[in-house]
Amino acid sequence: GGFGPRRIPSDSLGILTSADSALIIDERTWTVLFEKAPTDVRPIASLTKLMTALVMLDEGMDMTADVTIMRSDYRVGGIVNVFSGEVLSKQDLWMIGLIPSDNVAMAALVRSTGLSVEEFAEKMNAKAVSLGMTSSSFIEPTGIDSRNVSTARDLAKLIQEAMKHVEITDAVRRPTYSFEPKNKNGIRRVVSTNVLLKSFVNEQPYEVLGGKTGFTNEAGYCLSVMVDGPNAADNVIVIL
């Protein structure tokens, strides 16, 4: 029994999170700083788009090529920023797919590869295997399908790889992006789903190096982000 001071087991760093699953990792040493159910397999919503982007880059992309939006690109859910019949460069669709997480833009980009959704998903799953994402499975490239599943641990590997590509970081670091369809007048502005870009987390000595948000009813709110801290080599990966 005993009286007097008692050491409290410090399993937790004192972080309270309502997230069902969470992981914080030192990117350089891969040391786990905090974890909560990091191997639970869950729907990941638009965090899927980081994998889609990696496969698009693997396929080789002429960013200057144009794509006409088709009715078949429409997906239920999310805010639509581009419309059937509009002509946009792949560069614009890339930005609109990653910054406001537009499903139509992403679907149009995937269609422009000439691959079917099923063929593209196969490449996503092969990429997951190559990255050591052993508990992940992809059905389609936008994230609206709740069968797109992963774990916090797998997603840390995904964002680590994604952040190596300037085409991805250039997009996901931008709070806003403006574009104009080639066959319409009027500039449109889209806003990032990542509110951290305009928060104290993105002010010195910290910097948001890139990330992705996601939301579906099945997945809940999801976040995958890499933040640079005060020291030269202490990037931290956070998955919620």
N, C-alpha and C positions, 0 to 999 in steps of 0.2 A: 504494500500500500504506500506508506511513506508520505511525509508532508514536504513542504519546501518546493523549490523550483523544479520543474520537470521539463526535459527537452521535448519540444514538439517536433515530430517527424516532418522533415521539410521535403515531402514528395512534390509539393507544388511551389512555384515561384510566387504564389499569391495571385496568379492571373485567374480571374473569374471570366469564363466565356459561356455564352448561351449556345455557342456552336456545338453541334453534335460531334464534330470531328475537327481537330485542330493540330497544327504542327508548326513549330518555329525552329529553323535550322540555320546554323552558321554555314554560309555557302562555301567558304574556303576549306574548312576542316570537316564539314558535314556533321558537326556536333549538334545533337538535338538539345535545344534550349528549353523547349516546352512541348509536350504532346498530350493529346486527348483522343483516344480511339483512332490512332493514325492509320490503322489498317482496315477500318470499316469501309466496305464497298458501298458507295452511294452515287446517286445521280449527280452530275456535275454541271448541268446547264451549259451556259456559254463559255465556261472554261475550256470546253471542247474546241473552241475556235483557235486556241493556241496550237493544238495539234493539227487542225486544218491548215493553218498558216505554214507550219513546218513542212507538211506534205506538198502544199502549193510551191514552196521554194524548191523542194526536191524535184518537182516536176519541171521546173524551169519556167519562168514567167516573164513575158515581155510586158512590162508595166505600161508601155505606151500604146499597146493594142486596145482597140475599142470593143465593148460588149453591149449588145442591145438587151435590155431587160425584157424578159418574157413572162407571160402569165404563170408558166410552170415554176418560176422562181419563187412564187409567193409561198410563205409559210405562216401558219397561224401563230400569233403571239409576237410581242415586241412592237416597237414603233417603226413604221415604214418611212424611209427617207427617199426611196427611189421607186419609180413607177413604170408599169408596163409600157414598152415602146421607147423609153428613154435610152439614149446612147451615152455611155460613160467610159472613160479610160479604166483599165484594170487598176491603175494606181489609185484612182478615186474610189473604186469599189473595195479595194484592199483597206483603205483608210476608213471607209464607211462601215465595213465589216468588223474592223477591230476597235474603232474608237467609240461609236455609239452602239456597237454590237449588233448591227443590222443583219437580220437573217436573210433578207432578200438579196442584199449585196453579196453575202457569202455564198448563197446558193447559185447566183449567177456566175460568180468566179469559178466555182467548182464545175459548173456546166461547161464553162469555156475551156476546160482542160480536155474535153471530149470523153471524159470518163463518166460512167453512170455513178449514181450515188453509192450503189453497192460496191463497185470497183474502187471508188475513192475511199470508202470505209475500210475495205481490205488493206489499202495502203496505210491508212491511219493505224490499223491494228498491227501491221508489220512494223511500223515506226515505233509503236509503243513497246513491242518486244525488243527492238534494237536498243531502246533507251532503258531497258530493265524495268519497265512498268508492267509488272507481272499480274496485277489485279485489275487491269483496265480493259474495257471493251467499248468499241465505238460502232454505232449503227449508221449514223449519218453525220454530216459536217457542221451543223449549226448549234446543236445542243438542246433543241426543243424536245428531242426524244428522251424519255426518262431511262431508256435502256443504255444510253451513253453513261457508263459508270467508271469510277476510279476511286482511289484512296488518297488521303492527304499525303502519304509517303510517295506514291506514284506522281502526284501532281507537283511535288517539289522537284522531282527529276525533270518533269515536263517544262516547268518555268526556267529551270537552270539552263536547259538546252535552248529554249525560245529566246532567252535574253542574250544569247551569243550572236543573234542575227540582227544586224542593224536595221533591216527592213521592218522587223517586228518592233524593236525598241523605238524606232522613229515614230511609229504609229501610236503605240500604247503609252508614250510619255506625253502625248498632246492632249491638253484639256479640251480644245475645240479644233474643228477642221472645216474649211469652206470649199465648196465645189460648185461647178455649173455643168449640167448636162450639155452634151455637145449640140443637141438639136432643140434646146429650149433656152429662152432668155431668163436670167434671174439667178443670182448666187444664193445657194442654200448653205446654212451653217449647222453643223452637228456638234453635239456636246458629249464628252466622254462620260461613260457610266461610272468611271472611277473617281469618286468625289475626293479621294485622298490627294489627287493632283493639285487641288486648290486648298489643301489643309496644311496645318503646321508640320505634318509628316514630310512635306515637300519643301521645307524651308531649312536653311543652314542651321546646324551642321548636317542635317539629314537630306536625303534626296531619294525620291521614288524613281528607281531605275526602270520600272515597267511593271505591268500587271494586267490582270483581267478580272472582271466581275462576271457574275452570272446570277440569273434568277429564273426558276420555274416553281410552280406550286410543289412539285415532287422534290426538287432539289433544295428548296429554300434559297436563302441568300448565300452566295459563294464568293470567295475572294482568293486570288492567288497573286502575290505581289513580292517584288524584290526591292529592298530598301538599303541604301548606302548609309552607313553610320559615320561618326566623327573620324574614325581612323581609316587609314588608306585601304586596308584589305578586310574590312568586316562587313561585307554584304550579308544581309539577313533575309531569308526566305520565309514568308508567312503564308500559310494555307488555312483558310477557314471554310 
